[in-house]
């Protein structure tokens, strides 16, 4: 593949920044509080429900919309306020340089809402690096949220953008998303930069649906053609 024809689809949290440090704990707490308030559950019940929907659908919102009639815009607005988050997000000049060296078109593909994605990119110094942001608001099929790893969403996004799967590379920290993308013909890169807590044995195993493993954007920019 000509490097100019390659299309990069980047995840956001724990791929372009260390979300596990501050953003994800804050989001989990916010989503749990939302479920407690709007579904009348205890904290333990809310945590269990949130986790169950995330495992089943790839996003808590999908389960809440499908089974409880929760409106996506209301959920996303209330759960992603996260006051004070920006001051805990930090970018690195070498990440910006690596993305600039990376040949081909670049898109952000995230299960996060657009306002959050724009806020994070600005805080870590990557605003303007992507041709387009594809966020959870763009991942609806027939009025229902279909975030990663839903194969229908991948097909829909590629069709909307006029992209051929074999030209696309998904850069992700989440394996189930890569597995779905690989089945559709995309190449995949497993970003392990912030996954050390997953255990050394697991990180050293490369599943058959993962094309490459990297620990930095600089390493991604140095990969051979594939």
C-alpha positions in Angstrom: 0.0 0.0 0.0 1.2 3.5 -0.9 1.8 5.3 2.4 -0.1 8.3 1.0 -3.2 6.1 0.5 -3.1 4.8 4.1 -5.9 5.9 6.4 -5.3 6.0 10.2 -8.2 5.7 12.6 -7.1 6.6 16.1 -8.9 5.9 19.3 -8.6 8.6 22.0 -8.6 7.4 25.6 -5.5 5.3 26.5 -4.4 5.6 22.9 -3.5 9.3 22.5 -3.4 10.1 26.2 -3.3 8.5 29.6 -7.0 8.3 30.4 -6.6 5.7 33.0 -4.9 8.1 35.3 -7.7 10.7 35.8 -10.3 10.7 33.0 -11.6 7.2 33.2 -12.0 7.0 37.0 -13.8 10.4 36.8 -16.1 9.2 34.0 -16.9 5.9 35.7 -17.8 7.8 38.9 -20.0 10.2 36.9 -21.8 7.5 35.0 -22.4 5.5 38.1 -23.9 8.6 39.8 -26.1 9.2 36.7 -27.5 5.7 36.8 -28.1 6.0 40.5 -30.0 9.2 40.0 -32.1 8.4 37.0 -32.7 4.6 37.5 -33.0 4.7 41.3 -30.3 2.1 41.9 -27.8 1.7 44.7 -24.2 2.5 44.0 -23.4 -1.2 43.9 -26.2 -1.9 41.5 -25.3 1.0 39.3 -21.7 -0.1 39.0 -22.7 -3.6 38.1 -25.2 -2.4 35.5 -22.7 0.0 33.9 -20.0 -2.7 33.7 -22.5 -5.2 32.3 -23.6 -2.8 29.5 -20.0 -1.9 28.7 -19.0 -5.5 28.3 -22.1 -6.4 26.2 -22.4 -3.3 24.0 -19.0 -1.6 24.1 -20.6 1.5 25.8 -22.8 2.0 28.8 -25.0 4.4 26.8 -26.1 1.7 24.4 -27.6 -0.4 27.2 -29.2 2.5 28.9 -30.8 3.7 25.6 -31.9 0.2 24.6 -33.3 -1.0 27.9 -34.2 2.2 29.9 -35.1 4.8 27.3 -32.2 7.1 28.3 -31.7 10.0 25.8 -28.1 10.0 24.5 -27.6 13.8 24.5 -28.8 14.1 28.2 -26.5 11.2 29.3 -23.4 12.5 27.5 -23.9 16.1 28.7 -24.4 15.2 32.3 -21.7 12.5 32.6 -18.9 14.4 30.7 -18.9 17.7 32.6 -15.8 16.5 34.6 -14.8 19.9 36.1 -11.1 20.4 36.6 -10.2 17.5 34.2 -8.2 19.7 31.8 -5.5 20.6 34.3 -4.7 16.9 34.8 -4.2 16.2 31.0 -0.8 16.6 29.5 0.6 16.3 26.0 4.1 15.6 24.7 5.9 17.3 21.9 7.2 14.0 20.6 3.7 12.7 20.2 2.8 15.7 18.1 6.0 15.3 16.0 5.3 11.6 15.5 1.7 12.2 14.2 3.1 14.9 11.8 5.6 12.3 10.5 2.9 9.7 9.9 2.0 9.7 6.2 -1.6 9.3 5.2 -5.0 10.6 6.3 -5.8 10.7 10.0 -9.2 10.5 11.7 -10.2 10.2 15.3 -12.6 7.3 16.0 -13.8 7.4 19.6 -16.8 6.2 21.6 -16.5 9.5 23.5 -18.8 12.5 22.8 -17.5 15.3 20.5 -17.3 18.0 23.2 -15.1 15.7 25.4 -12.9 14.7 22.5 -12.3 18.3 21.4 -11.6 19.2 25.0 -9.0 16.4 25.5 -7.3 17.0 22.1 -6.9 20.7 23.0 -5.5 19.9 26.4 -2.9 17.5 25.1 -1.9 19.7 22.2 -3.3 17.6 19.3 -6.1 19.9 18.2 -6.2 20.1 14.4 -4.2 17.0 13.8 -7.2 15.0 12.5 -9.1 15.4 9.3 -12.3 14.6 11.1 -13.5 13.6 14.5 -15.9 10.6 14.4 -17.5 10.5 17.9 -20.3 8.6 19.5 -22.9 11.0 18.2 -21.9 9.8 14.7 -22.3 6.1 15.6 -26.1 5.8 15.4 -27.9 3.2 13.2 -31.7 3.4 12.9 -31.8 5.8 15.9 -29.8 3.6 18.2 -26.3 4.1 19.5 -23.8 1.6 17.9 -20.3 2.4 19.1 -17.2 0.3 18.7 -16.9 -2.7 18.4 -20.2 -2.8 16.5 -19.4 -4.0 12.9 -22.3 -2.1 11.5 -20.9 1.2 12.8 -17.5 0.4 11.2 -19.2 -0.3 7.8 -21.3 2.8 8.1 -18.4 5.1 8.9 -16.3 3.7 6.1 -19.1 4.1 3.6 -19.8 7.7 4.7 -16.1 8.6 4.3 -15.7 6.6 1.1 -12.9 4.6 2.6 -11.8 1.0 1.6 -11.2 -1.3 4.6 -7.9 -2.6 3.3 -6.5 0.9 3.3 -7.4 1.6 6.9 -5.4 1.0 10.1 -7.2 1.1 13.5 -4.9 2.2 16.3 -6.5 1.1 19.6 -5.8 0.0 23.2 -9.0 -2.2 23.3 -8.6 -5.6 21.7 -12.3 -6.3 21.1 -12.5 -3.2 18.9 -9.5 -4.5 16.9 -11.0 -7.9 16.5 -14.2 -6.5 15.0 -12.2 -4.2 12.7 -9.9 -7.0 11.5 -12.9 -9.1 10.5 -13.9 -6.3 8.1 -10.5 -6.1 6.5 -8.8 -3.3 8.4 -5.2 -3.6 9.7 -4.9 -3.1 13.5 -2.3 -1.7 15.8 -2.5 -2.4 19.6 -1.3 0.7 21.5 0.1 -0.6 24.8 1.6 2.6 26.2 -0.7 2.8 29.2 -1.6 -0.8 29.5 1.2 -2.0 31.8 -1.2 -2.9 34.5 -2.7 -5.6 32.2 0.2 -7.9 33.0 3.4 -8.6 31.1 2.3 -12.0 29.8 -0.9 -10.7 28.2 0.9 -7.7 26.7 3.6 -9.9 25.1 1.0 -12.1 23.3 -0.1 -10.7 20.0 -3.6 -12.0 19.0 -3.9 -13.1 15.3 -6.2 -10.1 14.6 -3.5 -7.6 15.7 -1.1 -6.5 12.9 1.4 -4.7 15.2 1.9 -3.8 18.9 3.5 -0.4 19.8 4.2 1.4 23.0 4.3 5.0 21.6 3.3 7.1 18.7 6.9 7.4 17.7 7.1 3.6 17.4 4.0 3.7 15.3 5.6 6.2 12.9 8.6 3.9 12.5 6.6 0.8 11.5 7.4 -0.7 8.1 4.7 -0.7 5.5 1.9 -3.2 6.0 
